[in-house]
Amino acid sequence: MTSRRRIVVGVTGASGAMYAMRTLQLLAAADCEIHLVVSKLARRLINDELGIKSLDLDQLTDGRAENVILHNDGDVGAAPASGSFVHDGMVIVPCSANTLGRIAGGMTENLVQRAAACTLKERRKLVLCHRETPLTLIEIENMAAVTRAGAIVAPLNPGFYLQPTRIEDLVDYMAARILACLGIEHGLDVHWDEHLKRHR
């Protein structure tokens, strides 16, 4: 494998398309090789929430579409579905309750879920960015199950200590946290220690 970081990104139908787009932009800016899988409901979500039709990769990556390899979510034989497909981590952003439950139960019906299952079985990093609220006990137990299996559950809950003034500030906060979970530098000034320095 080359020194270039290879990241699998799954997008599912829970509200939060802005988080997915910003994560893709930051990964592309970091020159990662992005293997993108977008569920059918996520395609609708991206259209409804971002106004992006036909999955325009240039819009989603801020003009860096060359960094993205798009896979059909219905193709469970695609490269990310194989344990022999070596990568540096996978993130599902946003991660729907249904996707969380399928992964927790070891049942896969599409490429997002299959790629996540392979990521876990190969002991690679898997970050699940759940966005639903409130939580049922079922979801809490599913979170516990995937955590025991090795996943990182990173709910899309932005912090406010940076005194955000725009929606984009909240989105940046979470996108930066996602990249931190994947071990990828991002350059966004969202760290608590930097915030303290500015206010001393």
Secondary structure as GFF3:
##gff-version 3
##sequence-region A 1 200
A	DSSP	beta_strand	6	11	.	.	.	ID=ss1
A	DSSP	alpha_helix	17	29	.	.	.	ID=ss2
A	DSSP	beta_strand	33	38	.	.	.	ID=ss3
A	DSSP	alpha_helix	40	50	.	.	.	ID=ss4
A	DSSP	alpha_helix	57	60	.	.	.	ID=ss5
A	DSSP	three_ten_helix	65	67	.	.	.	ID=ss6
A	DSSP	beta_strand	68	72	.	.	.	ID=ss7
A	DSSP	three_ten_helix	79	81	.	.	.	ID=ss8
A	DSSP	beta_strand	90	95	.	.	.	ID=ss9
A	DSSP	alpha_helix	97	105	.	.	.	ID=ss10
A	DSSP	alpha_helix	111	121	.	.	.	ID=ss11
A	DSSP	beta_strand	126	130	.	.	.	ID=ss12
A	DSSP	alpha_helix	137	148	.	.	.	ID=ss13
A	DSSP	beta_strand	152	153	.	.	.	ID=ss14
A	DSSP	alpha_helix	167	182	.	.	.	ID=ss15
A	DSSP	alpha_helix	192	198	.	.	.	ID=ss16
###
